Amino acid sequence: MIDESDEGKTVVDPSGETVGIVVDVDNTIAHVEPDPGLTDRIATELGWGDSDEETYHLESDAVDTITDDEIRLERHH
């Protein structure tokens, strides 16, 4: 489960590509600032369409594993 201790962690996709960094956690929702190199395809796969904010929401059910350094996303089927 995502919590405040995850702030500052790198968010990676299932293949290990960096997609962003956790800048804030509100309850169990991480606010992720996307990597400037994040492609539209990856953003679409994550359900991160256009946003009015600079960050995107990442809920715990999209997370595969959380380590000391990163949050790895689940593979979409």
Steps between C-alpha positions, in 0.01 A plus 500: 500500500626845411570733793693819581828309527481449122543872423809554286505147360541435130200344323592242237297299251511118497807503273693733734461821299465809719161666456518758779562581864264509798476861614218464753276236657142570605355205691586206271524699176844605376534819300756424229688761303559338161848459360548766231587218258175312569335413172132549432465125445621417851286776650197358321576145622510632856171683454678833530315702241513876493510649846444854618771450758871435474462161669298184443330273754634152563283271710624196689318253273730598209812411700680167472779552756644774718868495596717743693576687177214451256138418431459244219169504314299190414510369146178578309342199330 
